[in-house]
Amino acid sequence: MIIQKWSARLMPLQKAAFVDALNALNAVYRGQGRVAWGRVHHELYGGHHIRMEREFPDIATLDADERRAADPDIMAIKRRLLECVVPGSVEITHYETVETEK
């Protein structure tokens, strides 16, 4: 499984606006059959870091999903998300999980 992680530092007093924009983004993703951001973590006492994650079965599925990212509706909502974060603090990483025998 591939996990895409998006993390950033929120600007002061922007958590509610960020979550509203994220809910709108997820609604558009679901409407287009894309993978929504399923987990959101907000660090309360560490400088207001926020992290979102979504999962894909393989890298090909992630690539196919990302090819649809230039949709104008999606770009407008992503701009709203970015207005809530400290410029230059966004980091996108990808992980592959491996199941091991117990």
Residue, then its C-alpha position, 0 to 999 in steps of 0.5 A: m500500500i502507498i501512503q501519500k502524506w501532506s504536511a504543513r504549519l498552519m497560520p494562526l487561527q486558520k484551523a477552521a478555514f483549513v478544515d472547511a476547505l479540506n471538506a470541500l476538496n474531499a467532496v470534489y474528490r469523492g464526486q470525481g471518484r478520486v481518493a479523499w484525504g482520509r486522516v487528518h492530524h493536528e498537533l496542538y502544542g508543537g507549532h500547529h502542524i497539520r498532516m493529512e494522509r490518503e492511501f492507494p493500493d499501488i503506485a500506478t493508482l496514485d499516479a492515475d489519481e494525481r493526473r487529474a489534479a489540474d481540474p479547475d475546481i480542485m485548483a481553486i480549493k487547493r488555493r484556499l488550503l494554501e492560504c491557511v498555511v505558512p508559505g514554504s512549509v508544505e511537504i509531500t511525501h510518499y511511503e510504501t507499507v509492507e506487511t510482515e509475518k507475525 
